[in-house]
Amino acid sequence: MTEPNSNNDPVNTTSAEGSSAGSSFKAFFRSPAAGALMGFVAVFILFSIFGYSRNFLSVAGITTWVNFASLIGMIAIPVGFLMIAGELDISTGAVLPAATMTVAIVCEHYQMPEVIGVAAALAIGALIGFINGFIVTRTRVPSFIVTLATLFAVAGLTLFLSIFFINNTNSFHHPPEWAKSLFGGKVYGFNSSVFWWAGLIAAFAFFLHYSPKGSWVFALGGDQESARNAGIPVARLKIALFMVCSTSAAFAGVLQVMTFSSATSQANFGLIFNTIISVVVGGVLLTGGFGTVMGIVFGVLTLSIVTQAIGFTEIDRNLSFLIIGVMLLIAVLLNDTFRHLATSWSGTKKK
């Protein structure tokens, strides 16, 4: 006969499991991802209602904003990492076109193997990220100023070298079939970038939330001196984060040139705003130390619906910027609320 207070008591076990599930449920709704999810659901429902007659829910409607989200998203997540760590990178708007032109010039005009062009583009991205991180860690100049300078420097250099090598600021590129399928193909209307983004989401989520070094990123955004005293290699970690961010932007450029078979050397300033807005809407605090990968994903999807799918609704396209502005303001106000909820929940659990 089993004793009522035994550890094997099924009633006690069920109660413990229910308590754990309830705690996880409450913890989720105190996380930044919860606000981002609610924002995404609200926008999705709104657009579904207004766009039902215009096929917003059709395959064509869904792929329109999901394909756009994939390119923005693979840059937004590492940008979010930097913001969590208390830094910012706005040079991505120049890194992406630099990568597209690198692939086009190396492979299209000099007939080098596609692998060489892709490797060169990624190497350029990693180098730019290293320069950004090195300057930020070796000086007291804010990362916003450093990457702003890099943005214009890389943009100008891309224009100059494009004219120097091919006497044109734009270029077509016709990748071989295997490269087109791998980097720029379509599956039921979804670009290859969507599947690459899904893989990167899993990798980034594992790094930030499940690997030991993920806590280092949050520590940087909380208190760098404390992080350094705790033995965290602050300088190396920052440089690595900048390199991941720029390399991700370069990889997005590779996917873009493969998908659209064209490249441009013009800096993409819209990309900068889209990634930062997505990160903030996704629940990352501008002051650092708080955020989640899935929150950023929902932020990217929300922004993509508003900017890309508005043509599938009865909503006036001119209102898209108004919606984004209101959405950004609400997100900033809510993010601090979720941070306080998470802090209070953490303190309650410790007691």
N, C-alpha and C positions, 0 to 999 in steps of 0.2 A: 504493500500500500504506500502510495506516494504522500510525503508530508506536504501540508499546505504551503509551507514557506521554502520548500526545496528549490534549488536552482533549476531543477528540471521541470518545474511546474509549468505546464503549457499556458496557463492563464498569465503567469508572470512574464513568460517569454513574449506572448502576444502583446501584453501591455508595454513591454520595453520597446518592441518593434514599432508599435503605434506611436509611442513617445518620440522615438528617433525619427520616424517619418514626419511627425508634426514639427519637430525641431528643424528638419531639413526644409520643410515647406515654408516655415516662418523665416528661416535664414535666407531663402531665395528671394522672398518678397522684401527683404531688407538690403538686397544687393543691387548694384547699379544695373544689372541685366534686367531686373524686374521692370524698372521704369522704361527701359528701352523696348522691352517686349510689349508693354502696354501701349506705348506710342506707336509701335509697328502695327499692332492689332487694330488700333483706332483708325490709323490712316488707311490700312488695307480694307477695313469695313466701309469707310467713307468712300473710297474710290470704287469699291465693288458695287455700291449702291448707285453712285452717279455714272459709273461706266459699264453697267450691266448691258445696256442696249447697244454699247459700242465695243463689245467683246473684250472688255478689260480682263475677264477671266478666261479668255481663250488662250491657246498655246502661243499665238503671236503676241498677245498682250503681256503674258507673263514673261516670255523670253526677252521681250524688249527691255524690261527693267532689271531682270536677273542678270542678263549679259553685261549690262552697264555696271551693275553692282560688283560683278566679279573682278573687273579691272580696278575699280576704286577700292574694293575691299582688301585686295592683297597688299595694297599700300597703306590703307587706313590702320590695319592691325599693328604693324611695326611702328607707325607714327603714334598710335595709342600707347605702345610700350614706352616710347620716349617720353610721352606726356605723363605717364604714370611715374616714370623715373625723374620727373621734374624738368625735362628738356623738350625741345621742339625742333622739327626739321621741316623747313618749307622749300628746300632745294629740290624736292621730288618733281616739281613742275618743270625743271630743266633736265633732270636725269632721264626721265621717260623719253622725251624726244631725242636726246643724245644717244640713247640705246637704239631707238628705231633707225636713226641715220647710220649708226655704226653697222648694224646688220645689213642695211641696204647697200652701203658703200663697199663693205668687205665682200659681200656675197654676190651682189648684182653687178657692180662695176668692176670689181677685181676678180670675179669668178672663183673666189675661195670657197672651200667646203662650208656648208651651212653650220656645222659644228664650230668652226673657227669663228664665224660671225657671232653666234650666240655666246660663245665663251668670251669673246672680246667685249661684247656689250655688258655681260655680267661683271667682268673684271673692271671695266670703267665705273660701273656702279659701286663696286666694293671700294675702289680707290677714292672716289668722291666721299663715300661714307667715312673712310679712314681719315681723310683730310679734315672733314667736319669734326669728327670726334677728337682728333689730335689737337686741333686748335682750341676746342671748347675745354678740354682737360688741362691744357698747358697755359691757358690764359684765363682771365676773369671776364672775358667778353661773353655776354649772354648768347645762348645757342640760337636765339631768334635772329640776332644781328649776324652771327657767323654764317648761318645757312641762308640768310637773305643775300649776303655778299656772294656766297657760292652759287646761289640761284642765278644771279646776273652774270657772274663770271662764266659759269658753264653754258648758259644760254648764248652769251657772246662768242665763246670759243666754238660752240657747235655751229653757229652761223658762219664764222670765219673758215673753219675747216671744211664745211660743206661746199662753200664757194671754191676753196683751194683745191679740193680733190675732184669734185664733179661739176663745178661751175653752176651749181643750182642749190636752192635751199630745200627742195623737195625731191623725192625719188620714188620710183616704182620698185617693187620687189616681187619676184616670182619664185617662191620657194619650191623645192622639190616636193613630190607627193607625200613622202613620209613626214617631212617637216610641217607641211600644211595640215596633215591629219592630226599630228601630235600637238601642235601649238595653235593652229588656227582653223581646225575643222569644226563641224557641227554634228550634234547628235539630237535628233528631234527638235531642231531649232536652237538648242543650247550650244553656245560656243565652247570650245575646249577650255577656255579660261575659267568657266564655271567649275569644271572638275578639278582643275589645278587649284582653284581657290578653296574648294572643299578640302583638298588634301592639306593645304597650308593652314586652314582653320584648325584641323586636328593637331597638326604639329605645333602651332603656336599655342593652342589651348593646353596641350601637354606641358610645354615649356613653362608657361606662366603660372599654371594652377597646380601642376602635379610634380614638377621637377624641383629639386632644392634651390636651383638658381633663380627660379621664378620669384621666390620670396626676396631675393636680392634686389630685384627691380622695384618692388614695393618699398623696400628699405631705403633705396636711393631717393624716392619721392617723399619719404617721411622725414628723414634726417640724415643727411650725407655724412656728417661728422660721426654720428653714432654708428652708421653703417661701416665707415672706415675703421673705427675703433673695434668693431666686432669682427674685423678681419676680412671684410668684403673688398675685393679689388675694384674700387670705385672707377678708377681711370680706365682699366681694361674693359670693364663691363659697359661703360658708356661708349667707348670706341666700338665695341662689338654691336651695340644696339644701333648706332649710327650706320654701321656697315650693313647690318641686316635691313635697315630701312631703305638705304639707297640701292642695295642689290635687289630688293623686292620691287622697287620702282623700275629698275632696269629690266627685270624679268617681265613686268607688266608691259614694258615697251616692246620686248621680244614677241609677246603674245599679240600685241596690237599690230605690229608690222606683218606678222604671219596671217592674221585674221583679215586685215583690210588690204593687204598687198601694196601698201604705200607707206611712206615715211615722210615726216616733216621735221624741220629744225626749229620751228617756232615753239617758244616756251609755252607750256600749258598752265596758265595761271588759274584757270577754273579748277584744275585738279587739286591745287593747294587748298582752296576753300572747301571743295567737296570732301576731301579727306579729313580736314580739321572739324568741319561741321558734323560729319558722320561719327567721329570719335566722341565729340561732346554730347551729341544726341544719344550716343551709345552709353553714356553714364560715366565717362572719364572726367575727373575733376581737372580744371585748368591749373590748380595748385599742386597736382601730383599726388601719388600715393594711393589712388583709389580707381578701380576699373576692372572690367572683365573682358575676355575675348568675345564671348557670346553677346555681351552688351554692344560691343562695337559692330558685330555682324548685324544685329537688329537695327542699329543706327544707320549702317550702310544701306540696308534694304529699304528702310523708311525714306531716306533721302532719294534713293533711286526711283521709288514709286512716285514721289512728288515731282521730280524733275523729268522723268522719262515717260511715265504712263499717263500724264495728265491729258495727252492727246486722245486717249481712249475713253475720256469722260466728257461730261457736259460742262465741266469747270473751265472757266476762261484761263487760257495758258498764261496770261499776264498776271494771274494771281499766284503762280507757283513760287515766286520770290517772296511774296507776302506770307505764304504758308510756311516756307523755310524759315523766315525770320521769326515768326511766332513760335514755331516748333523749337528753334534754337533757344529762344528766351525761356520757354517753359522748361526745356531740358536743363538749362543752367540752374534754374530755381529748384527743380526737383532733385538734381544730383546732390546738392548739399543736404537736402532732407534725407535722402537714402543713406548718405554717409553717417548722419547722426543716428539714424535707426540702426545701422549696422554696428556702430560703436556702442550704443546702449544695449543692443542684443548681446554683443560680445562681453560687456561688463556684467550683464545679468547671468550669463552662463558661468562665468568665473566664480561668481558668488555661490 
